[in-house]
Amino acid sequence: MLPRGQKVMLDSDLAGLYQVETKALNRAVKRNPERFPGDFMILPTGEELLALRCQFGTSKVGRGGPRYLPHAFTQEGVAMLSSVLHSARAARVNVAIMRTFVKLREVMEAHVALSRKIGALAQKYRQHDEEIQMIFEAIKRLMERPAKPKPRIGFAVDSQR
């Protein structure tokens, strides 16, 4: 999920990973507000919540759905969670999540680098398009087998020889 252009994880998903209730996770966050500044945790706006509801199919408030806005944690916020959730499970989950964020960043950077290289190659060879096409045509002609005259089938009459 990318609210406000940031990669985040929702409190309910993190609670599942840490094997705690969502309200217990949020309670620990509320007890330590100085550890979760705005760039560590985002409270989605109403518009972002609607996008979440459409994306995840959550039910409406009052019909068994969430009664509070979910908290969305950035990479730094996820790292900070392990300091407010004191358990061995929290430490293991935090390490796994950090590795996932790092791998995701590496994949995205590789994708950007590959796009740049392809763009540079396309730009470089764009001016040589006609020459390249001529080379391909010459290769095709060289690969073609010369057509052999087909022998006639049947008897030849002396006048046809």
C-alpha positions as CSV (number, residue, x, y, z in Angstrom):
1,M,0.0,0.0,0.0
2,L,1.3,3.5,-0.9
3,P,-0.6,6.2,0.9
4,R,1.1,9.6,0.4
5,G,3.7,7.9,-1.7
6,Q,5.1,5.8,1.2
7,K,5.4,2.1,1.5
8,V,3.5,1.1,4.7
9,M,2.0,-1.8,6.6
10,L,-1.3,-1.7,8.4
11,D,-1.7,-2.2,12.1
12,S,-3.9,-5.2,11.7
13,D,-1.4,-6.9,9.4
14,L,1.5,-6.2,11.8
15,A,-0.6,-7.4,14.7
16,G,-1.1,-10.7,12.9
17,L,2.6,-11.1,12.3
18,Y,3.5,-10.2,15.9
19,Q,0.7,-12.5,17.1
20,V,-1.0,-9.8,19.3
21,E,-4.4,-8.2,19.1
22,T,-4.6,-5.0,17.0
23,K,-5.9,-3.1,19.9
24,A,-2.9,-4.2,22.0
25,L,-0.5,-3.1,19.3
26,N,-2.2,0.3,19.0
27,R,-2.3,0.7,22.8
28,A,1.5,0.2,22.9
29,V,1.9,2.8,20.2
30,K,-0.4,5.3,22.1
31,R,1.7,4.8,25.3
32,N,4.8,5.8,23.4
33,P,3.8,8.7,21.1
34,E,7.4,10.2,21.1
35,R,8.6,7.0,19.3
36,F,6.1,7.4,16.4
37,P,6.4,10.8,14.7
38,G,4.5,11.5,11.5
39,D,7.1,9.9,9.2
40,F,6.9,6.6,11.2
41,M,3.2,6.3,11.4
42,I,0.3,7.6,9.2
43,L,-3.3,7.9,10.1
44,P,-5.2,7.5,6.8
45,T,-7.6,10.3,5.7
46,G,-11.2,9.5,4.9
47,E,-10.3,9.3,1.2
48,E,-7.5,7.0,1.9
49,L,-9.8,4.9,4.1
50,L,-12.3,4.6,1.2
51,A,-9.5,3.3,-1.0
52,L,-8.6,0.8,1.7
53,R,-12.2,-0.3,2.0
54,C,-12.4,-0.9,-1.8
55,Q,-9.0,-2.6,-1.9
56,F,-9.5,-5.0,1.0
57,G,-13.3,-5.3,1.1
58,T,-13.7,-4.2,4.7
59,S,-17.2,-3.8,5.9
60,K,-18.8,-0.5,7.0
61,V,-18.5,0.9,10.5
62,G,-21.4,-0.3,12.6
63,R,-21.7,-3.5,10.7
64,G,-18.9,-5.4,12.3
65,G,-16.1,-3.6,10.5
66,P,-13.3,-1.5,12.1
67,R,-14.5,1.2,14.4
68,Y,-11.2,3.2,14.3
69,L,-9.0,4.4,11.6
70,P,-6.2,1.9,11.0
71,H,-2.6,3.0,11.7
72,A,-0.2,2.7,8.7
73,F,3.5,2.2,9.7
74,T,6.4,3.1,7.5
75,Q,9.6,1.0,7.5
76,E,10.9,3.1,10.4
77,G,7.7,2.7,12.3
78,V,7.8,-1.0,11.9
79,A,11.3,-1.0,13.3
80,M,10.2,1.1,16.2
81,L,7.3,-1.4,17.0
82,S,9.8,-4.0,18.2
83,S,11.0,-1.6,20.9
84,V,7.4,-1.1,22.3
85,L,6.4,-4.8,21.9
86,H,8.8,-6.6,24.2
87,S,8.9,-10.2,23.1
88,A,11.2,-12.6,21.2
89,R,8.6,-13.0,18.6
90,A,8.6,-9.2,18.0
91,A,12.3,-9.2,17.5
92,R,12.2,-12.1,15.0
93,V,9.3,-10.6,13.0
94,N,11.0,-7.2,13.0
95,V,14.2,-8.7,11.4
96,A,12.1,-10.5,8.8
97,I,10.2,-7.4,7.9
98,M,13.3,-5.3,7.7
99,R,14.9,-7.8,5.3
100,T,11.7,-7.7,3.2
101,F,11.8,-3.9,3.0
102,V,15.5,-4.0,2.0
103,K,14.8,-6.6,-0.7
104,L,11.9,-4.6,-2.0
105,R,14.1,-1.5,-2.3
106,E,16.8,-3.5,-4.1
107,V,14.2,-4.9,-6.6
108,M,12.8,-1.4,-7.3
109,E,16.2,0.1,-7.8
110,A,17.2,-2.7,-10.2
111,H,14.0,-2.1,-12.1
112,V,14.8,1.7,-12.4
113,A,18.3,1.0,-13.5
114,L,17.2,-1.5,-16.2
115,S,14.6,0.9,-17.5
116,R,17.4,3.6,-17.9
117,K,19.7,1.2,-19.7
118,I,17.0,0.1,-22.1
119,G,16.1,3.7,-22.8
120,A,19.7,4.6,-23.4
121,L,20.1,1.7,-25.8
122,A,16.9,2.6,-27.7
123,Q,18.1,6.2,-28.0
124,K,21.6,5.2,-29.1
125,Y,20.4,2.9,-31.9
126,R,17.4,5.0,-33.0
127,Q,19.7,6.9,-35.4
128,H,20.9,3.6,-36.9
129,D,17.5,2.1,-37.5
130,E,17.8,2.1,-41.3
131,E,21.3,0.7,-41.2
132,I,20.2,-2.1,-38.9
133,Q,17.2,-2.9,-41.1
134,M,19.5,-3.2,-44.1
135,I,21.8,-5.6,-42.2
136,F,18.8,-7.8,-41.2
137,E,17.6,-7.8,-44.9
138,A,21.1,-8.9,-46.1
139,I,21.2,-11.6,-43.4
140,K,17.7,-12.9,-44.5
141,R,18.8,-13.0,-48.2
142,L,22.0,-14.9,-47.2
143,M,19.9,-17.4,-45.2
144,E,17.4,-18.0,-48.1
145,R,18.2,-21.1,-50.2
146,P,18.4,-20.5,-53.9
147,A,15.3,-21.9,-55.6
148,K,16.2,-25.0,-57.7
149,P,14.2,-25.5,-60.9
150,K,11.7,-28.3,-60.2
151,P,12.1,-31.4,-62.5
152,R,9.2,-32.1,-64.7
153,I,7.1,-35.1,-63.9
154,G,6.1,-37.6,-66.5
155,F,7.5,-38.6,-69.9
156,A,9.3,-36.2,-72.1
157,V,8.3,-36.3,-75.8
158,D,11.2,-35.8,-78.2
159,S,9.8,-32.5,-79.4
160,Q,9.8,-31.1,-75.7
161,R,13.5,-32.1,-75.1
